[in-house]
């Protein structure tokens, strides 16, 4: 549980940080374009950059600044296969005060970094926020059932591992209880929320309370509040 709690808040914080970073990157690029001069450059070389098993190619561009100075720069963005060929003419943007930090006037060269960081930030934030929202909604559901649900006494059926879910290679436990509706004679099986320790010794021989929405046994909460709390750390 501690791991899950950490994950949802770390993902949310990381997502917010990346979204803020993407916005600042966007603002910086927007400011750069507003101040920049335009020139025509030529790709003089493709520089290979290896990362693991993949290779990307960054173009080295040469252009003449307004002062007549010949400037050469390597684009910060690369691709595989290369987006440009040697000798290809490309539009260039540069600040007259800092011509060596020029950029190719292309959508990916200018906005690709902000889009990638922003996209990753949106993914991380969505995952973290969804986990937090799920927890809050679950807590509200439990509070509602405790206050307005019908308490029934159910018999212990057994303990099972929830093999559909795991954290750090561990599967949580669930308590199974059963209750026969005295009106319809139907037998209902209820599963508890996930537990990160084996509760067998604490539930053996116990009659367990289940809070059920009136006339709707599909909405329920198995009350295990009597179980000991797992120490943090």
VODO-897250 format. One record per residue (C-alpha): residue in one letter; y, z, x. Coordinates in steps of 0.1 Angstrom, whole numbers, padded with zeros to 4 digits, always signed. Layout:
BEGIN
aYZX...
//
This chain:
BEGIN
x+0000+0000+0000x+0024+0008+0028x+0017-0027+0043x+0025-0044+0010x+0057-0024+0005x+0068-0033+0040x+0060-0070+0035x+0080-0073+0003x+0111-0057+0018x+0108-0075+0051x+0104-0109+0034x+0134-0102+0012x+0156-0091+0041x+0144-0120+0063x+0151-0144+0035x+0186-0131+0029x+0193-0132+0066x+0182-0168+0069x+0201-0179+0038x+0233-0163+0053x+0226-0180+0086x+0221-0214+0069x+0254-0210+0050x+0273-0201+0082x+0256-0231+0099x+0268-0253+0070x+0303-0240+0073x+0304-0245+0110x+0292-0281+0106x+0317-0287+0078x+0345-0274+0101x+0332-0295+0130x+0333-0327+0109x+0368-0320+0097x+0381-0317+0133x+0360-0344+0148x+0369-0379+0162x+0345-0408+0157x+0332-0430+0185x+0303-0455+0190x+0276-0443+0214x+0245-0458+0228x+0210-0441+0233x+0203-0442+0270x+0172-0421+0271x+0146-0403+0249x+0137-0368+0262x+0103-0356+0253x+0100-0319+0242x+0065-0304+0239x+0056-0275+0217x+0019-0267+0215x+0001-0299+0207x+0031-0317+0192x+0058-0337+0211x+0093-0345+0197x+0118-0369+0212x+0155-0361+0215x+0180-0390+0221x+0204-0388+0251x+0236-0405+0240x+0265-0419+0261x+0299-0427+0246x+0336-0431+0257x+0359-0403+0245x+0395-0410+0234x+0407-0402+0270x+0384-0429+0284x+0360-0403+0299x+0323-0413+0298x+0304-0385+0280x+0267-0380+0279x+0250-0355+0256x+0215-0347+0244x+0211-0344+0206x+0200-0309+0194x+0176-0325+0169x+0144-0344+0177x+0116-0361+0158x+0082-0376+0162x+0080-0405+0161x+0115-0409+0176x+0143-0417+0151x+0162-0438+0177x+0153-0464+0203x+0167-0467+0238x+0197-0491+0237x+0204-0484+0200x+0240-0480+0190x+0247-0448+0171x+0279-0433+0155x+0291-0402+0173x+0313-0372+0162x+0331-0351+0188x+0360-0326+0191x+0387-0339+0215x+0389-0304+0229x+0352-0302+0236x+0337-0338+0238x+0305-0326+0256x+0293-0309+0225x+0292-0341+0205x+0267-0349+0177x+0252-0380+0163x+0268-0388+0129x+0235-0387+0109x+0223-0367+0080x+0195-0349+0098x+0215-0344+0131x+0243-0328+0112x+0226-0309+0083x+0189-0308+0092x+0191-0274+0109x+0209-0257+0080x+0185-0273+0055x+0154-0261+0074x+0167-0226+0079x+0180-0224+0043x+0147-0237+0029x+0126-0212+0049x+0151-0184+0038x+0146-0194+0001x+0108-0193+0005x+0108-0158+0022x+0134-0144-0003x+0115-0158-0033x+0082-0143-0022x+0098-0109-0014x+0119-0108-0046x+0089-0118-0067x+0068-0090-0052x+0096-0065-0059x+0101-0078-0094x+0063-0076-0101x+0063-0040-0090x+0093-0031-0112x+0078-0048-0142x+0045-0031-0137x+0062+0003-0135x+0081-0004-0167x+0049-0015-0184x+0031+0018-0174x+0061+0039-0185x+0061+0021-0219x+0024+0026-0224x+0026+0063-0214x+0055+0068-0240x+0044+0046-0268x+0007+0037-0262x-0022+0053-0279x-0041+0077-0256x-0079+0073-0258x-0107+0090-0239x-0130+0065-0220x-0163+0071-0201x-0166+0063-0165x-0187+0032-0159x-0184+0028-0121x-0163+0019-0091x-0159-0016-0078x-0143-0034-0049x-0117-0060-0059x-0129-0088-0037x-0103-0112-0051x-0076-0094-0031x-0073-0080+0005x-0048-0067+0029x-0056-0065+0067x-0092-0073+0058x-0096-0044+0034x-0104-0048-0003x-0090-0022-0028x-0111-0002-0052x-0109-0002-0090x-0122+0023-0115x-0141+0009-0145x-0142+0028-0177x-0155+0019-0212x-0146+0029-0247x-0161+0020-0281x-0137+0013-0309x-0147+0036-0337x-0134+0012-0363x-0148-0021-0351x-0176-0007-0329x-0166-0031-0302x-0171-0019-0266x-0140-0024-0243x-0141-0023-0205x-0109-0013-0188x-0102-0017-0150x-0077+0005-0132x-0050-0006-0108x-0060-0011-0072x-0067+0020-0051x-0067+0020-0013x-0094+0047-0010x-0128+0054-0026x-0121+0076-0057x-0158+0082-0064x-0159+0119-0057x-0127+0126-0077x-0138+0107-0109x-0175+0115-0111x-0184+0130-0145x-0148+0128-0158x-0136+0115-0191x-0106+0093-0182x-0075+0087-0204x-0065+0052-0211x-0031+0044-0227x-0035+0014-0250x-0010-0005-0270x-0016+0001-0306x-0040-0025-0320x-0039-0045-0288x-0066-0033-0263x-0056-0061-0238x-0025-0041-0229x-0035-0009-0213x-0031+0015-0184x-0060+0036-0169x-0044+0069-0161x-0055+0081-0127x-0025+0103-0120x-0049+0132-0113x-0062+0115-0081x-0048+0129-0048x-0020+0109-0031x-0028+0091+0001x-0008+0105+0030x+0017+0080+0046x+0012+0071+0083
//
